[in-house]
């Protein structure tokens, strides 16, 4: 439906698409959208369509359009939300309201600021509240105190704007209306308003003035004569526009009879009308709790994305709510757990940022005279470097030796004074001790504790020395203090450390998403806080440049501003499933629309203003209800599939399904389900947890059934999508993990499901250690043993090989002797025992595991015997141990044709004492026959690294699998196999390595195009041949 202040003809622009085709820079065309997201969408579309860089595109969101008019006509820029927050808090400080003056009453501040914003945007001023207050007094009504508080604060706020000559959005709208009414300074423009369903009363007044100023206005909405809404006088959007002279048209440019717009079927019938033509694409779901509801939404989204027939991208789906904050944490957790990319456009409370709270804890510690509880708050922060090791140990010592904080005027010096007294007492006791060994040990232990505590308190005192609680601070002084705190406590460094850790750590998808968002949130919170301080300083300079505050006054002031300040992280446009508020989906094209929280109290949001201001806004409750319904109607009035979720209980409180949704339950054809309906998507297994809970170890039966269906079809061959000559060029830009190649070659079935379909194959729950657990155990134990032993016995390092290109680190040359053997084996046994302890609660036969691996007091276990053999072989060899767990990355084999990058980790590298040859040793937990492909790749890459990275020309002397059998009946429990031993005799080592490399390159090619025909892995069950696995990929 279109509304225009003039007659529409064939040349009238009615849509953004038509606008873009007609737009020329500096012309009289202006496009105004209902949301910022829509303005961004059409700005991008204009630049793409025109291919030009516009200085000013003429495309604005409605709020930005008001700001544009304010700057061009009034020469005033509208203040942003941050400055508005600071002015509201200042108005509260200046009021006589006792309740708001009380320390830490931040919830009330948040409520009042929200009410002030809402009333001002509805055109209400302090004078209106005063009239209502007097009317209440005349009639003996209650709640006058609250009205008086609101009047006092609103009056202060308006006076503050006046003194500083600043405009907020409502004031700018009001003054623009008056200015344009008087001087007609904005005329002869063509304004296209896109996707509007509601205007507030001040907005209507401005539109009327724009209309009377010889501007042509066209307002399009998603309303229609076919789909409504048919709510008569309750449709304030339509009635307000008609009242100021706008003419209604259909999208086909046909004039609409105004009487048709008076049709009043009521809200329920209007809902039925908008849904009846789309009823087969609407489903309703009732869940018990908000957590179950959120998990149900997650399961539905994952199911839809895995359904290849739907061909959905994550960005085709939106999840909306009127209260995004109630769902964002749950959906962020569940989506990440299930590898669903998401873009959650939530606004975070600055008061809940751990970075900002950490800064406040630092500031409050000296104010609280360093009470132990205050110091504990500082020590608990992940973003504060307090300059001492094990800070919580210091609290333990303070409590143990009854060191008392919180004494006014004493500071940390108080702790040092108490420590000096106790140290002197202990030293006296030691001197007077008459040879009592027990007392001597006791006193010396106490002396050591107290000296340690004294050192730590001195270091802590240095950290806090910049904070002077007796000083009066200007805002500028305070900013300097905050910058010193950020530097002294290394807050930015802590954030950077977390960023660096994310980049190098091997994290799960879930952890990667969690930590990346966390570090961005924390960094942006710190930026927002510094921005807040800078703007506060500008405001103070406008009031009283000489004004200074005590530290406590400033903290309370800042906490008030922070309590009503929100911030956002970067929006990932076009990425992932969008989780946002319902109004942000207006005008956006989604194939799947999911509503969360379709319950009373959340959708619609309840009307509360009438309890505060009785009669200021005419029809205020009806207008509020219309605004809520208009958003629901707009959400449903789309060609999409709809899934509407509700929960019936929250914190033991019963909830009702939204009154907007209940009419849908009466329509035949609309699915009405609950969490136990056992629909296909509800029964689908979307993650490993569900596989385990369902008792399924592998989906063999399901896959077998599907395979049988596929065998009868001939149209499901997979096209790799690559021309043969293009494959080499594309592969050569990729980096391959050597272990990934081995997995593809040896475990094709598991590889396909785990890496391609992203369906985790459940591991068998074993009563013994699994191969993976045992492999991790031996690798980490050997690495830690050699690292610790080298550090404690420097004499075993006889030299080093220095890197010439700084890509790789310096290599130690380790030579172990017979005298090292006993201590080394003892250290290895201790290390293994320590690492084994983490499996104690996970395996039924842990004790048997430990006995088999480590042995007992009389006999060594298989792992200890195996390690002893490793040491004996080294001692008798003419080689140095050069590296253990040596990582490499971005390395090439220098093969002709296909020559990709490789990354991996070599278990152990030895180099001969004449520096002419090297050995690679790979530790295994079985003596299974291996083809040597992995070691061949390692050999060629290591040869290149020695040459290019260390300046050494060396040849391979051994490519060795060193293994032991575990839980085997075989007498041959230990294995040592050099795959090139027989070729050394023949002098054909290079030829054999080249053969293995050629095979590796062939497998890489198959891996890249997912051709399973050439690999015959161990667990490629006869039920699944290579063709069938290719067909599964197609599905």
KEKOLNU-311824 format. One record per residue (C-alpha): x, y, z. Coordinates in steps of 0.05 Angstrom, whole numbers, plus 5000, padded with zeros to 4 digits. Layout:
N
XYZ
...
This chain:
1035
500050005000
502650694981
501151375012
502752014976
501552754989
500252854914
497352484855
501351884833
502851784759
507151314717
513451714731
512651704807
518051294842
514850784888
520450304906
527950324923
529449934859
526250494818
529951004860
536750684846
535450664771
533751414771
538751684821
543752214800
548352544850
545853214877
538853124848
532553214888
531352474902
531852234974
530551524999
528751455073
528450755104
525250515168
531650185194
539050305189
539949605160
535449765101
539150415087
545750025085
542549515039
540250034988
546650444993
550549824973
545549674918
546250384890
553850354888
553649674854
548349884803
551550544785
558850354792
560151064817
562751344882
557451824907
559452384954
552352364981
547751804960
541352114987
539551465024
538351525099
534951155155
529351585185
533651785245
539551955201
534952365156
532852785217
540252865234
541653065161
536253595164
538653845231
545753935205
543654265139
537954705165
539354815239
547054745235
546654265294
548653535297
544253105341
547852835403
549152095404
546651595455
552951635497
552352395508
544952305521
546551805576
551452285608
546352855607
541052405638
545652215695
547652945705
540253115708
539252585761
545152855801
542053555798
535153325820
532453325891
530452595884
533152245945
532151545917
536351695855
541752035895
543151405935
549551035919
549050415874
541650525856
543250365783
537049955766
532650555781
537150995738
536250505681
528650515688
528251275692
532751375631
528550905590
522051265610
525051945594
527151725525
520451405510
516452015533
520752515496
520252115430
512652135439
512952895444
512152945520
515853495557
516753675630
511054175626
506253615605
508353195665
507353805710
500153875685
498853145698
501953195767
497453785786
491353415759
493152815802
493753245864
486953565850
483852875845
487552575903
491152045861
497251665886
504251585857
505352335858
512352255887
514451855827
511352355779
514752915815
521452555810
520452465736
518353195727
524553425765
529353005724
526053165657
526253915672
533653865690
535053485626
531454005583
535154565619
541754215608
540454145533
538654885532
544955105569
549554695525
545654875462
545054135444
539553755408
537453045421
533152695370
526252915398
528453645406
531453665336
524853385307
520853905346
525254505324
525554255252
517954235250
517554955276
523055205230
520454895166
513455135182
515955855186
521155915130
520055345081
527655235076
527054515051
522754494988
521854164920
524753494939
522152804923
522152384986
521051634983
519651315051
520950555047
517950005090
514450405144
508850145189
508850665244
510451395259
510351735327
506252375335
512252855328
514252485264
507252585236
507753325252
514353375214
511552985154
505753475151
510454065149
514753735096
508553605055
506354335061
513254565040
512254354968
515953684976
513153064942
512652504993
511351764977
510851275035
510550535020
508749995069
507549245069
500049355082
494849185029
487449115018
488448375010
492448235074
490748815118
491248945175
483849065179
483449415246
479650055230
480850615279
486450235313
490850295251
494250935274
499350915217
493850955164
489351435202
494951925220
497151965147
490052065122
488952605174
494753025147
492252965075
495852355047
492451964992
492451184992
494350794930
495450054914
502149804891
499149814821
498350574827
490750524834
487151004880
484150654941
477350834968
478351095039
472150725063
475650065049
480950255099
475650325153
474349575152
475049325223
475548565230
479248615295
486448405310
484947655312
481347635244
486748065214
491947555236
487846995205
487147395141
494647515133
496246785147
490846395109
494246405041
500746175072
498145695124
501845085097
508345445112
506845625184
508345175244
507345325318
511445015374
510445025449
516344835494
516744775569
522445265585
526345795548
532545345548
528744765515
525645265467
532545525447
535244825437
529144655395
530545255351
537845035345
535744335325
530844595273
536045065242
541344515238
536244045207
534244565155
541444715136
543143975129
537143855084
540343925016
533643934980
532144615011
538844894987
539045395045
544845825064
545346035138
543946755117
537246535089
534746415160
533146925214
531246815287
527547415317
524847615385
522148235418
527248075473
533647865438
537647925503
533747345534
535846885478
542647125454
546846745505
543046095497
542946115421
550346325419
552045715461
547645215424
549345475354
556745445368
556144735398
552844515334
557344885285
552045355261
554946025238
551046595268
550647355268
547447575334
546048315333
545348395408
546949025448
551348885508
551049235575
557549605589
556449495663
557248745654
563948785618
569448425658
574548945632
570549535658
568849195723
576249045732
577949785725
572549955777
575349425825
582249745820
579450435835
575150185893
580749805928
584250425956
577450745971
575750126012
582650166045
584849526012
580149066048
581848346030
575148265996
576748855950
583548575933
580347905918
575848245866
582148525833
585647855835
579647495805
579747915741
582647555680
584648225649
588948505705
596348365714
597548525787
605048405781
605647805829
605447055819
599746675850
596047285877
590746855910
596246535952
597547235981
590347266005
591146586035
597346806073
593947446095
588147056124
592646526154
596947036191
590947486207
593348096167
587748606170
585949086114
580749636111
583950106162
582650826139
588651236116
593550656121
593550366050
597849756033
603050026081
598449756135
599849046112
607349166110
607149456181
603548846207
608348386170
614348736199
611548636269
610247896257
617047786224
620648096284
616547646331
618347026291
625747206287
625847316362
622546636373
627746306328
633446626367
630446406433
628945696410
632745196453
634244686398
627144436393
627044146322
619544176315
619144906335
625045076291
621644786230
615045126247
618245816257
622445766194
616345576153
612646186182
618646626168
618846406096
611346526088
611647216118
617647426077
614147186014
607847576033
612048196048
615348165979
608648085944
605348665982
611149115963
610248945890
602749045896
603949725928
607849945866
601849775822
597150215862
601850795874
598751225818
591851235853
591251795904
584551765941
585852435975
586452805909
580953195875
580453015801
578153385740
575352925686
581753035647
585952835708
581552225716
582552015642
590152055655
589151615716
585151105676
590451085622
595750955676
591550395704
590750085635
598250115625
600449915696
595749315700
597149115627
589849095607
591049195533
596548675535
591948175568
586848275512
592348205460
594947565494
588047255488
587747455414
594547145401
592546515438
586246435396
590546485333
595345935353
591245465397
588044845368
580945005388
574344675374
569345055330
565345215393
571345485431
573845875371
567146235364
566546345439
573546635450
573447055386
566947395406
569347465477
575747825459
572048285411
566848445464
572148605515
576349025468
570249425445
567849515517
574549845534
574050285472
566950485490
569050655561
574751105537
569951435488
565051545545
570551895586
572652335527
565452585516
564352675590
570453125591
567653545533
561153625571
564553835635
568554355599
561954645574
559254695645
564954835692
572154735667
574854825738
570254305770
573753745808
571053115842
573352635894
575151945868
568951645900
564352175868
567252025800
566451275808
559151355827
557951835769
561251375719
557650755745
551151115733
552951275661
555750585649
549350265676
545250555619
550550485564
550249935512
555249735458
555449265400
560748825368
561948835293
555948585254
557848015207
553648235147
551347665102
554447155148
550846615186
543846545214
541547235236
539047295308
536047985317
530048395340
523648335300
523849055274
530748935242
527848425194
523248935162
524248955086
529448395088
528647755047
529247125088
526846435065
525946195137
523246635192
523446365263
520246735321
522646605392
518846805455
511746855426
508946935496
505147475533
509947965565
514947885510
510647925447
507248415456
511448805505
506649025561
504449755565
506850085629
507050825616
499750945634
501350775707
506351335707
503151885666
495651815664
493052225607
498852575573
498952155509
492152105478
490351375464
497151185491
495550465508
491950345442
497750645403
502650205440
498549585425
498049785352
505649865347
506749175376
501548855330
504149225269
511048905279
507948215285
503548325223
509648585183
513647965205
508147495181
506547875116
512147545076
513046975027
517146545074
516545935118
514746105190
516445735254
513646065316
516345825384
513945965455
515545695524
510345595577
514545665640
520046135663
523046105733
517145695757
512346225731
507046005681
506946355614
501446455563
502246405488
502047095455
495047365439
497847515369
499346775359
493046445388
488746615327
493546205284
491945595326
484745605298
486845555225
486444865193
492944705159
497545055208
501744555247
501044605322
506344205359
510144145424
517043885444
514543165446
511243155377
516842715349
517043065282
522542855234
526943455251
525743345326
528042625321
534142805277
540842735310
544943365301
551043255346
555142735381
551742855448
545142635418
548342025387
550841805455
544241955490
540541565437
545240975447
547540985375
554640815361
554140905286
548641065236
549740425196
542440215189
540140905166
545840955116
544540245090
537340425076
539241055039
544640675000
539440184976
535340754948
541341064914
543340414879
536840444839
538341144813
542941354757
542842104762
546942214825
554142194801
558242744833
561543264789
567743524823
566744194788
574044244768
577544194701
583543724704
588544264683
585844724738
586844224795
594444304803
594145064804
588745074858
591844524901
598544884901
595445454941
592744984995
596144745058
595144005077
596143675144
600143035139
595642705191
589542915149
592342555088
593641935130
586541965157
583742025087
587941445062
587040965120
580241155150
576041385091
569241255122
570741625186
574242175147
568242285102
563142345158
567542735206
570743225156
566043275097
559043165124
560943435193
557342855225
561642615283
562241855285
561341675358
567441355390
566440685424
566540785499
572340335518
574040045586
581440115568
585140725542
583340865470
588640905415
587841655413
588641725488
594641275489
597841635430
597042305463
599742025528
606341765498
607642375455
606442875511
610142455562
616442385519
616343125501
615643345573
620842855598
626243095550
624443835561
624843785637
631143355636
634843825588
632944415631
635644085695
641843765662
644944285617
651143855610
647443385563
646743945512
653543955476
651844485425
646444755379
644544875306
642545595293
637145785244
639346235186
632446505167
629046565236
623046165213
624945585258
628045595327
635045395347
636044635354
639644345415
644443765404
642943275461
647642705478
645442235533
650341785570
649441155611
649641575674
643341945651
639241315642
636741185712
634541905726
631341965657
627241335664
625141545734
622842225707
619141885650
615441425697
613442005742
611142405681
606941835653
603841695721
601842425729
598742455660
595141795669
591542055730
586842475686
583741825659
582541535728
575041695729
573941555655
575740825648
573140225686
579839855683
584440445698
588540065749
589839505699
591840035647
596740335696
599539645714
600539445641
603840105622
607840275684
608539625721
609439565796
615039595847
618038945822
616838955747
616739515696
610739575650
611039555574
611440315566
617440365613
621039785578
619740115511
622540785535
628640425563
629840135494
629340835464
634841085512
639240475502
638940545426
640841275430
646641155477
649540635429
648241055367
652741585336
647042105333
644842705372
637542795392
635943455357
628543575367
622343255398
615343435372
618243885318
612744295284
613144545212
608344945169
607845245099
613144765072
613344465002
616043804974
618544164911
615143644866
613443794794
606143954777
602243874841
606444194896
602044414955
604044675024
604544195082
604144255157
605343745212
609343535273
615243045273
615842625336
623342615339
629242825296
636442565305
642542825268
649142455259
655242705297
658742855230
652543265209
651842885143
645442485156
639042495198
633742025224
626242125234
623041715288
615441645293
612441355357
606640865349
602340465397
601839855352
606339485303
601339495246
604539465177
605440165149
607140395079
611740965100
608041515063
607841965124
615241885138
617042005065
613542685067
617042845132
623742635103
623543085042
620743685080
625943605136
631543555084
629144215055
628644535124
635744325142
638344615077
634345265073
633245395147
639745155179
644745135121
646044375126
646343885068
644143225099
641542555073
636342095106
639541525145
633141245177
625641325173
623440935234
616940705266
618440565339
612440215370
609839785426
603739335429
598639445483
594038905512
596938405462
597737655467
603837695421
610637565453
613538095407
610938705444
616239195420
617339415348
622739805312
622139855237
626440275190
622640315124
628840505083
633740005114
633739525056
634240095005
640540365039
644139725020
641839784948
643240534945
636040684923
633541084983
631841704942
628141284890
623840964944
622241624977
620441914908
615641324896
612241444963
611842194948
608542064881
603441634917
602342194968
601242704913
596142244880
592342174946
592442934956
589343024888
583842524906
582842864973
582143544941
576743334892
573842824942
574842234896
574441614941
575541104886
583041044895
583340934970
582040285005
582140455079
581839965136
574940145158
571840235089
566539725107
564239285050
557239595058
560040255033
564040264969
567340904942
561641054894
556541034950
560541514992
560841984933
553341934928
552642105001
556442744990
551542934935
545742834983
